[in-house]
């Protein structure tokens, strides 16, 4: 009888294991299909955006030469005579993004070096979330911060006659603060991933902490640092509210950051307010500008992936 009881208990255990395995297979299948659906939605969304941009841009380029669009320096599609030189918008976008890139790389890389090489573990756990809070502030708040706080400071420094209310410098500085957490967080993660043995070897050779950080850790984490910077610049190129509020609405091809400029995203917002008749040539300009912006960010991401694959170092 004990033998029969033992067989029954073994059978119960086998049944439980079989049910658990069936449940795990079902759960795994459900999760797999959910992930596939999510990936498919992302791909279809991207394809839909590209199709809309290209379809609407074809109508625009049927009336405006691609060469004139890409090489013209004057942009006035809403006035007579109409001019469709997008270089003024591209120049304003790159000017603000360049200023933001300098600020974010300087402050973000400095913060990453401090967090990974100098800060104690307890302090790092406190400072890192505080820095990441900057990324969660609404961009419209940053825009008014640049307009009402940074611009008056710039006017006091350079003179109110040289710095107008709307300028590229204030927008670029504040945008650099906004994207700085992206650079600092990703760069710090890349630096922390560098093996401790490389640091110990440098210290054994007599290197100081600063020399270890700049000559060992940064070169070893270069791919992650460059990737974070390119990602932050892509974010800056596509930013809307800061430049709409603080940079102005004057298409101006200039290298002077104290002047008013207009970026590509700010122009799209201006035309999308509803005053431009839908289907008109002026309305189609937002899709042409959007397509060019999409191509610019795509090229940046391709360059970023190439840099990662080219300089990436894998440690065991």
N, C-alpha and C positions, 0 to 999 in steps of 0.2 A: 504493500500500500504506500509505503514511503517512496518507493520508486515511482509510482504513478503520480504522487503529489509533486515530486521533483520534476517530472516531465511536464506537468501542467504549469508549474512556475516558470520553467524554461520557455515554454510556448508563449506564456504571457509576456515575458521579457522580449522575446523575438517579435511579437505583435507590436509592442510599444516601440521598438526600434524601427520596425517597418513603417508604422504610422508617422514617426518623427521624420524619417527620411522622405516619405511622401510629402509631408507638410513643408519640409525644407526645399524640395524640388519645386513645389507649387509657388512658394514664396520667392525663390530665385527666378522662376519664370516670370512672375508678375513684375519683380524689380527690373529684370532685363527688358521687358516690353515697355515699362514706363520710361526707362532711360532711352530706349530707342525712339519712343514717341517724342520725348523732350529734344533729343538730337535732331529728329526729323523736323520738328517745329522750328528750331533755330535755323536749319538749312533752308527750309521753305520761306521763312521770314526774310532771310538775307537775299534769296533769289527774287522774292517779290519786290523788295526795295530796289534792287538793281534793275529789274524789268520796268518799274514805274519811272525811275530816274532816266533810264535810257529812252523809253518810249516818249516821255515828255520832252527830253532834250533833243530828240530827232526833229520835232517840230520847230524848236528854237533854231537849231543849226541849219534848217532848211531856209531860213530867212537871214541868218547872220553867219558870216564866214567863221570857221573854226580858227583860222589863222588870226583874224582880227580879234576874236574873243580872247585868245591866249596871249597875244602880243600887244594889244592895245593898252595904253596907260591911263585912259580916261573912262570913267564909268558913270553914265547918266542915263539909264534906261527909262526913267520916269519923267524926263524933261525933253523938250524939243530944242535943238536937234538931239536925237538919241545917240548915245555912245555906249559901246559894249566892250570896252577894254577891261578885262577882269584883273589885270595885274595890280591895280590899285587896291582891290580887295585882298588879293593874295599877299601883297606887300604888307598891308595892315595886319593880316592874320599872322604872318611869320614874324613881324616886329614884336607883337605882343607875346607870341609864343616863345620867341627868343629871349626876351626879358624874363619871362616866367621860368624858362629853362635854366638860365644863369642863377636865378634866386633859388630855385628848387634843388639844383645840383649842389650849389655851395652849402646851403643850410641842411639839406637832406643828407648829403654825404658826411658832413660834419657830425650831424646827429647820429648817423649810423656808426661812425667810427667811435664816438663816445659810448654809445650803448653797447657795442660789441667788445670794445677793448679796454675801456676805462671804468665804466659804471659798475658798481657792485650789483649782484643779482637782485637784491631787494629793491634798489633804486631803479634798475632797468624794468622791473615788473610794474613800477608806478609810472615812470616816464613814458614808456611805449604806448600804453592806452591813452595817455593824455595827448600825445602827438596825433594818434589816430582819430581823436575827436575832431580835429580840424577838418578831416575829410567828410565828416557828417554834417557840417554846417551848411545850410542852404546857400546856393550860389548867389541868390538875390541879396542875401545879407552881406556877402563879400562885396557885391557891386556897390551897395550903398556905403559900406565901410570905406571902399576906395574913393567914392565921390565926396563923402563928408568928412573923412579923417585924413586920408593919405594926400589927397589933392591940396588941401590947405597947407599941409606941411611942405609939400613941394613948392608951393607958391611962396612960402616964407624963405625957403632955401634958395631957389633960383630967381625969385621975383615974380610978382603977379603979372607983370607985363610980358613975361616969357612963357609962363605956364597958364594956359587957359583952363577953364573948369573941366572940360572933357579932354583927356589926353591919354596917350598910349602907355606912358610910364606908370601912372598910378594903377591902371588896369593890369599891366604886366607884373608889377610888384605883388599885388594882392593875389593874382592868379598863381604866382610862384609859391606863395604861402599856402594856397589851397591844395596844390599838387605835391607839396613837400612831403606830407606823410606817405605818399605812394613811393617816393624815392627812398626815404629813410627806412620804411618798413621792409621793402623788398631787398634793399641793399644790406640792411642789417641781417636779414635771414641768410643772404648769400655769404656774408662774412662769418656768421656763426657756424655755417656748414664747413668752413675750412678746418681741416684736422688740427688738433692741438699739437701734434708732433711737429708741424711746420713752425709754429710759434716757438716751441721749446728749442728747436734746432737753432733758430735765429737768436734767441736769448743766450744759448750756449756759446755762440760766436761773439757775444758782447754787444748785440744790438739793443738799442733803447726801445721803450714801448712805442714811441712815435715811429721809429724806423721799422719796427715790426709791422705796425699798422699800415704804413704807406708803401713799404717795399716788399712785404710778404703777403699780407692779408688782402690788400686791394688788388694786386695783380692776380692772385689766386681766385678772387671772386669777381673778376672783371666782367665776365659774361653776364652775371646776375645784375651787376651795377648798371651796365649799359642797357640791358633789357628793361630795368626799372625806369631809366631815364627816357628811353624811347616811348615806353608806355605812358609816362607822365606827359611828354610832349604831345603825343596823340590826344591825350585828354585835354590839353591846353588848346590845341588847334580846334577841337570841337566844342569848346566852351562857348556859351551864349550870353547868359545874363550879366556876367561881369563886364564884358566888352560892350554889351548893349547899354548898360547904365553908365559906365565910367569912361569908355573910350571915345564915345561920340558917334556921329552918323555922317562923317565927311569922307567920302572916298578920296584918299590922298596917298599917292605913292611917294613916301618920304622915309628917310632914316632918322629923322628927328623925333625922339619919343615924347617930346614936350608938346607936339602938335596933336590935333584931333584927327582920328582915323576912323575907318569903318572896316570891320572884319567880314568874312564871308557869312558867318553865322548870324551876325547882327543884321546884315542885309536881308537874309532869309526871313528873319523875324519881322523886319520892317514891311516887307511886301506881303507877308502872310497875315497881316492884321485885318484884311477883308476889304480894303479900299480899292484894290486893283481888280479889275474885271477878270473872272476866271476864263481861261482859254486864250487870253490876249498874249501878245508877245512879251509884255512886261511881266505877266504872270508866269510864263514859261522860263523866265530868267532864273527863278529860284531853283528850278530843277537842273538847269545847266550848272549853276553855281554849286548845288548840292552834289551833282555827279563829280565835279572837279574836286570837291572836298572829300568825297568818298575815295577817289583815286589817290589823293594825297595821303590819307590815313592808311589806306591799304599798302601803299609803298613803304610807309614808315613801319608797319607791322612786318612786312616781308624783310625789310632790312634788319629789324630786331631779331627775327627768327634766324636770319643768316648769321648775325653776330653771335647769337647763342650757340648755334651749331659749330661755328668756326672757332670760338675761343673757349668753349665749355670744357671744364676739367672735371673728371669723375674720380672721386677718392674712395678708396675701400676702407 
